[in-house]
């Protein structure tokens, strides 16, 4: 009798789904990311790390997975594993370039490790090599904004906006630049 009920249930399930089981890795990745966020909120960092890693495995190379990498980076940041946090923040902005939150998280990681000077020199050298390196301009603008070097921050960010006016981040930066210029 029990076997008949289970068999009936399985047949009904197959009929409801058109006879096929569809596993959508993207949807599953989002589900694991959400589960990771719940664990992060509860400060269950090990479980959060595992969930974000699963999300990344299911959807490793999309713009959406940049959020998974950022969330994984935030988890590592919270447990003071700044090397792992840095790698994940960097991967996040490689997948979704010019998303301010990822850059700010990356900068905070260097700041926490007292290595902001190294990041500043690295990006300054990148500008010496290519004065139109918009990633270095953005990074330096945000670093100097964080350090309170208002004129330098405004200068780098203005140049970034001038070189990349059509990026959505440029539209976000315009009010920030005006605020810095006050």
C-alpha positions in Angstrom: 0.0 0.0 0.0 2.8 2.4 0.9 4.7 1.7 -2.3 1.5 2.4 -4.3 1.1 5.8 -2.6 4.7 6.7 -3.4 4.4 5.5 -7.0 1.2 7.5 -7.4 2.8 10.6 -5.9 5.8 10.3 -8.3 3.5 9.8 -11.3 1.4 12.8 -10.3 4.6 14.9 -9.8 5.8 13.9 -13.3 2.5 14.8 -14.9 2.4 18.2 -13.2 5.8 19.0 -14.5 5.1 17.8 -18.0 7.1 14.6 -17.6 10.4 16.4 -17.2 12.5 17.5 -14.3 14.2 20.8 -15.0 17.1 21.8 -12.9 18.0 25.4 -13.4 21.4 26.2 -12.0 20.9 29.9 -12.1 17.7 29.7 -10.0 19.5 27.3 -7.6 22.4 29.7 -7.4 20.2 32.6 -6.4 18.5 30.3 -3.8 21.9 29.4 -2.3 22.9 33.0 -2.3 19.7 34.0 -0.4 20.3 31.1 2.0 23.9 32.4 2.4 22.6 35.9 3.2 20.3 34.5 5.9 23.3 32.7 7.4 25.4 35.8 7.2 22.6 37.8 9.0 22.6 35.1 11.7 26.4 35.3 11.9 26.8 31.6 10.9 29.8 32.5 8.8 30.9 28.9 7.9 27.4 28.1 6.6 27.2 31.4 4.7 30.6 30.7 3.1 29.5 27.3 1.9 26.2 28.6 0.5 28.0 31.4 -1.4 30.5 29.0 -2.7 27.7 26.7 -4.0 26.0 29.7 -5.6 29.3 30.5 -7.4 29.8 26.9 -8.5 26.3 26.8 -10.0 26.7 30.2 -11.8 30.4 31.2 -11.9 30.8 33.6 -14.8 27.8 35.9 -15.0 27.1 39.4 -13.9 24.7 38.0 -11.3 27.5 35.9 -9.8 29.4 39.1 -9.0 26.9 39.6 -6.1 27.7 36.1 -4.9 31.5 36.9 -4.9 30.8 40.1 -3.1 28.7 38.4 -0.5 31.4 35.8 -0.1 33.9 38.6 0.3 31.8 40.3 2.9 31.6 37.0 4.9 35.4 36.6 4.8 35.7 40.3 5.8 33.6 39.7 8.8 35.8 36.8 10.0 38.9 38.9 9.4 40.1 36.8 6.5 41.1 39.8 4.4 43.1 38.0 1.8 40.1 35.9 0.8 37.8 38.9 1.0 40.1 40.9 -1.3 40.1 38.1 -3.9 36.4 37.8 -3.9 35.8 41.6 -4.1 38.2 41.8 -7.0 36.4 38.9 -8.8 33.1 40.7 -8.2 34.2 43.9 -9.9 35.9 41.9 -12.7 32.5 40.3 -13.5 30.5 43.6 -13.0 32.9 46.4 -13.6 32.3 49.8 -12.1 29.8 48.8 -9.4 30.7 51.2 -6.6 29.9 48.8 -3.7 32.4 46.3 -4.9 35.2 48.9 -5.2 34.4 50.3 -1.7 34.5 46.9 -0.2 37.8 46.2 -1.9 39.2 49.5 -0.6 37.9 48.8 2.9 39.8 45.5 2.9 43.1 47.2 2.1 42.3 49.9 4.7 41.7 47.2 7.4 45.0 45.6 6.5 46.8 49.0 6.6 47.8 48.6 2.9 45.8 51.5 1.4 49.1 53.1 0.5 50.1 50.1 -1.6 46.7 50.2 -3.4 47.2 53.9 -4.1 50.7 53.4 -5.5 49.5 50.5 -7.7 46.7 52.6 -9.2 48.9 55.7 -9.5 51.4 53.6 -11.5 48.6 52.3 -13.7 47.7 55.9 -14.5 51.4 56.6 -15.3 51.3 53.7 -17.8 47.9 54.7 -19.2 46.5 58.1 -18.2 43.0 57.0 -19.4 42.8 53.9 -17.2 39.3 54.5 -16.0 39.5 51.7 -13.4 42.5 53.3 -11.8 40.8 56.7 -11.9 37.7 55.3 -10.1 39.8 53.4 -7.5 42.0 56.5 -6.8 38.9 58.7 -6.6 37.2 56.4 -4.1 40.5 55.9 -2.1 41.0 59.7 -1.7 37.4 60.3 -0.9 37.7 57.7 1.9 40.9 59.4 3.1 39.3 62.8 3.1 41.5 64.1 0.3 38.6 66.0 -1.3 40.3 67.8 -4.1 42.2 64.7 -5.3 39.1 62.6 -5.0 37.0 65.1 -7.0 39.7 65.4 -9.6 40.0 61.7 -10.2 36.3 61.2 -10.2 35.7 64.1 -12.6 38.3 62.6 -15.0 36.6 59.2 -14.7 33.2 60.7 -15.6 34.7 62.7 -18.5 36.3 59.6 -20.0 33.3 57.3 -19.3 30.2 59.5 -19.4 27.8 56.7 -20.5 28.5 54.3 -17.7 25.8 54.1 -15.1 28.4 54.6 -12.4 29.2 58.0 -14.0 25.6 59.1 -13.4 25.9 57.9 -9.8 29.1 59.8 -9.3 28.0 63.2 -10.6 26.1 64.1 -7.4 29.0 62.8 -5.3 31.4 65.0 -7.2 29.2 68.0 -6.7 29.1 67.3 -3.0 32.9 67.0 -2.9 33.3 70.3 -4.7 31.2 72.2 -2.1 
